[in-house]
Amino acid sequence: MSYPEPRYLAEEGTHSGALAPADRAPDLTIGGNTQVHYLATGGSTNGAYGLYRWEMGPKPGGPGAHFHRTMTESFYVLSGTIRLFNGEKWAEGRPGDFLFVPEGGVHAFRNESGEPATMLILFTPGAPREAYFEELAAIAESGRQLTPEEWTDVYLRHDQYMV
């Protein structure tokens, strides 16, 4: 494997780093139980990746088994215990545990511990996941119950294929 083609061609570097302080407010709350921090979005990384801090409260929650056609997804557990599904089996993810899922890889995650848990979620390339997260938050906030067909439409618009 070699380095990719250069994306920056100027002779001099720029002062363009962006700091996301750990104590800043979350960008989004989903269902009153999950806080999401947009650390680096596909838009802010020129499509290279999206990185999110996912803080789950003690109520059980997480998506069912699914896969993506356009992106990889990786999980790094920061605190608590998060159940991670690699397409074959569930494992108890603890701080420092990491799961990489390539395009097409079936996966899921859940917090079933009864305690708060936090992880980093990384998508490559940087797909516009914020729209999906915000749609989930709006659905949860409205209290509306979607039909299976409506859920399928939501998922398909955001490259999420349930299994």
ZILIN-V46223 format. One record per helix or strand. SS is the DSSP state (A for helix, B for strand). FROM is the first residue (numbers start at 1). LEN is the number of residues. If there is no record, write none. Layout:
BEGIN
ss:SS from:FROM len:LEN
ss:SS from:FROM len:LEN
END
This chain:
BEGIN
ss:B from:28 len:3
ss:B from:34 len:7
ss:B from:50 len:7
ss:B from:61 len:1
ss:B from:66 len:2
ss:B from:72 len:8
ss:B from:82 len:4
ss:B from:90 len:4
ss:B from:98 len:4
ss:B from:107 len:5
ss:B from:117 len:8
ss:A from:129 len:14
ss:A from:148 len:10
ss:B from:161 len:2
END
